[in-house]
Amino acid sequence: MNTLLTGATGLLGSYIVKAWRRRGNLIGLYSGNYKIEDKEIPYYICDVRDNKLESIFRKHKIDSVIHTAGESRVDFCERNYEHAYSTNVTGTKNIIELCKRHKSRLVYVSTNAVFDGTKPPYRETDTPNPINTYGRIKLECEKLVREASDNFLIIRPILMYGWNNPKERENIATWLLRKLKNNEQILLVDDIYDNMLYALECADSLLKLAEESKGNVYHIAGKDILNRYQFGLKLAEIFGYDKNLIKPVKNSFFKEIAPRPKNTSYDTAKLEKELKARLMGVEAGLSAMFKEKNCARQEAVI
Ligand SMILES: NC(=O)c1ccc[n+]([C@@H]2O[C@H](COP(=O)([O-])OP(=O)(O)OC[C@H]3O[C@@H](n4cnc5c(N)ncnc54)[C@H](OP(=O)(O)O)[C@@H]3O)[C@@H](O)[C@H]2O)c1
């Protein structure tokens, strides 16, 4: 079984590499911002929009693709529509065509941003209604995936945290850790809610669903529904930083950013039924992240 993982150096992609464990051959792909020194798997540098991708499908006889690559910075997507559209939609079209041609199964990674956040908790059967460019573009990708074949799985993770590859973008946890370490004041919104998810658990659940699930769409999220301010306080407590550096604000305080759905927390009943388990809450997830790097208190490595 040969699986191609796009976005293999990103937050989710790098945790998928960690969680893979002898499930067959995993081949990673990324756009090549830098050279990977310590290679656990073979990596290719190739843009998902590039025709050259076909040679990787041919060479490795790809049976399935886990497609995580794309532009997912919400504010950047709002300001750079052409780039966001082509990286996500044109890239996904290219992957779909290759999957059709090579009869490969497609696992597409979407997002909670397909929902407007007005009627949580969201089930897989709820109707999407994105309110920003990123959400609209990801929903368009989902539609293309559904229309292309029946051999697909759509995974919608919620906001993830974990250790990012040092050359990749920060996530809410590593951004907070950098600021806390530098004793900077941090403003965090207390009116945007998610059931945040440890990226390693997301990767592990995604791989289990890709192997065993009967359904086509799954929401993956942690156990606790928290706002960003509450998440920041919990992180400071677990990593041993000064909570007083963090102050609550309303989302409306930030004028220049893309619209954010207020509460896209998920109903995870379908996931729990399939996995026969409930995912961790924020305290357990952040503690697992802390242990992952054997961080000494007050000396968190970021
Ligand atoms: N992070 C979250 O909280 C979150 C929440 C919900 C859903 N998601 C979804 O989960 C997926 C993964 O997100 P992430 O946060 O792990 O991503 P990420 O950390 O931003 O990493 C993006 C990855 O995609 C690669 N990439 C970007 N453009 C590419 C292109 N044109 N061709 C080939 N590779 C390209 C990057 O390679 P280079 O670095 O070399 O450019 C990198 O490996 C995305 O589809 C996102 O929409 C994420």
The ligand as an SDF file (V2000), in Angstrom:
LIG
                    3D

 48 52  0  0  0  0  0  0  0  0999 V2000
   -3.9890   24.1700   11.3180 N   0  0  0  0  0  0  0  0  0  0  0  0
   -5.2640   24.1230   11.6910 C   0  0  0  0  0  0  0  0  0  0  0  0
   -5.6370   24.4980   12.8320 O   0  0  0  0  0  0  0  0  0  0  0  0
   -6.3130   23.5730   10.7390 C   0  0  0  0  0  0  0  0  0  0  0  0
   -7.6550   23.5090   11.1770 C   0  0  0  0  0  0  0  0  0  0  0  0
   -8.6040   22.9820   10.3140 C   0  0  0  0  0  0  0  0  0  0  0  0
   -8.2450   22.5100    9.0760 C   0  0  0  0  0  0  0  0  0  0  0  0
   -6.9380   22.5950    8.6660 N   0  0  0  0  0  0  0  0  0  0  0  0
   -6.5920   22.0750    7.3560 C   0  0  0  0  0  0  0  0  0  0  0  0
   -5.5960   21.0860    7.5550 O   0  0  0  0  0  0  0  0  0  0  0  0
   -4.6970   21.0930    6.4370 C   0  0  0  0  0  0  0  0  0  0  0  0
   -3.2740   21.1680    6.9450 C   0  0  0  0  0  0  0  0  0  0  0  0
   -3.1060   22.3770    7.6510 O   0  0  0  0  0  0  0  0  0  0  0  0
   -1.7450   22.7130    8.3960 P   0  0  0  0  0  0  0  0  0  0  0  0
   -2.0470   23.7570    9.3960 O   0  0  0  0  0  0  0  0  0  0  0  0
   -1.0980   21.4410    8.8070 O   0  0  0  0  0  0  0  0  0  0  0  0
   -0.9130   23.3830    7.1920 O   0  0  0  0  0  0  0  0  0  0  0  0
    0.4530   24.1870    7.2730 P   0  0  0  0  0  0  0  0  0  0  0  0
    1.1370   23.9570    8.5900 O   0  0  0  0  0  0  0  0  0  0  0  0
    0.1860   25.5770    6.8450 O   0  0  0  0  0  0  0  0  0  0  0  0
    1.3440   23.4570    6.1540 O   0  0  0  0  0  0  0  0  0  0  0  0
    1.0110   23.5250    4.7960 C   0  0  0  0  0  0  0  0  0  0  0  0
    1.7440   22.4310    4.0580 C   0  0  0  0  0  0  0  0  0  0  0  0
    1.3180   22.4450    2.6810 O   0  0  0  0  0  0  0  0  0  0  0  0
    2.4480   22.6130    1.8340 C   0  0  0  0  0  0  0  0  0  0  0  0
    2.0380   23.3940    0.6700 N   0  0  0  0  0  0  0  0  0  0  0  0
    1.4710   24.6230    0.6760 C   0  0  0  0  0  0  0  0  0  0  0  0
    1.2020   25.0120   -0.5900 N   0  0  0  0  0  0  0  0  0  0  0  0
    1.6200   23.9950   -1.3840 C   0  0  0  0  0  0  0  0  0  0  0  0
    1.6290   23.7890   -2.7880 C   0  0  0  0  0  0  0  0  0  0  0  0
    1.1300   24.7070   -3.6250 N   0  0  0  0  0  0  0  0  0  0  0  0
    2.1540   22.6280   -3.2750 N   0  0  0  0  0  0  0  0  0  0  0  0
    2.6630   21.6840   -2.4400 C   0  0  0  0  0  0  0  0  0  0  0  0
    2.6680   21.8210   -1.0970 N   0  0  0  0  0  0  0  0  0  0  0  0
    2.1590   22.9620   -0.5840 C   0  0  0  0  0  0  0  0  0  0  0  0
    3.5010   23.3250    2.6990 C   0  0  0  0  0  0  0  0  0  0  0  0
    4.8040   23.1150    2.1540 O   0  0  0  0  0  0  0  0  0  0  0  0
    5.8820   24.3240    2.2420 P   0  0  0  0  0  0  0  0  0  0  0  0
    5.9990   24.6850    3.6840 O   0  0  0  0  0  0  0  0  0  0  0  0
    7.1290   23.7820    1.6420 O   0  0  0  0  0  0  0  0  0  0  0  0
    5.2510   25.4570    1.4580 O   0  0  0  0  0  0  0  0  0  0  0  0
    3.2700   22.6110    4.0290 C   0  0  0  0  0  0  0  0  0  0  0  0
    3.8760   21.3390    3.9980 O   0  0  0  0  0  0  0  0  0  0  0  0
   -5.0940   22.2430    5.5470 C   0  0  0  0  0  0  0  0  0  0  0  0
   -5.8190   21.7220    4.4680 O   0  0  0  0  0  0  0  0  0  0  0  0
   -5.9850   23.0960    6.4190 C   0  0  0  0  0  0  0  0  0  0  0  0
   -6.9730   23.7430    5.6440 O   0  0  0  0  0  0  0  0  0  0  0  0
   -5.9590   23.1160    9.4800 C   0  0  0  0  0  0  0  0  0  0  0  0
  1  2  1  0
  2  3  2  0
  2  4  1  0
  4  5  1  0
  4 48  2  0
  5  6  2  0
  6  7  1  0
  7  8  2  0
  8  9  1  0
  8 48  1  0
  9 10  1  0
  9 46  1  0
 10 11  1  0
 11 12  1  0
 11 44  1  0
 12 13  1  0
 13 14  1  0
 14 15  2  0
 14 16  1  0
 14 17  1  0
 17 18  1  0
 18 19  2  0
 18 20  1  0
 18 21  1  0
 21 22  1  0
 22 23  1  0
 23 24  1  0
 23 42  1  0
 24 25  1  0
 25 26  1  0
 25 36  1  0
 26 27  1  0
 26 35  1  0
 27 28  2  0
 28 29  1  0
 29 30  1  0
 29 35  2  0
 30 31  1  0
 30 32  2  0
 32 33  1  0
 33 34  2  0
 34 35  1  0
 36 37  1  0
 36 42  1  0
 37 38  1  0
 38 39  2  0
 38 40  1  0
 38 41  1  0
 42 43  1  0
 44 45  1  0
 44 46  1  0
 46 47  1  0
M  CHG  2   8   1  16  -1
M  END
$$$$
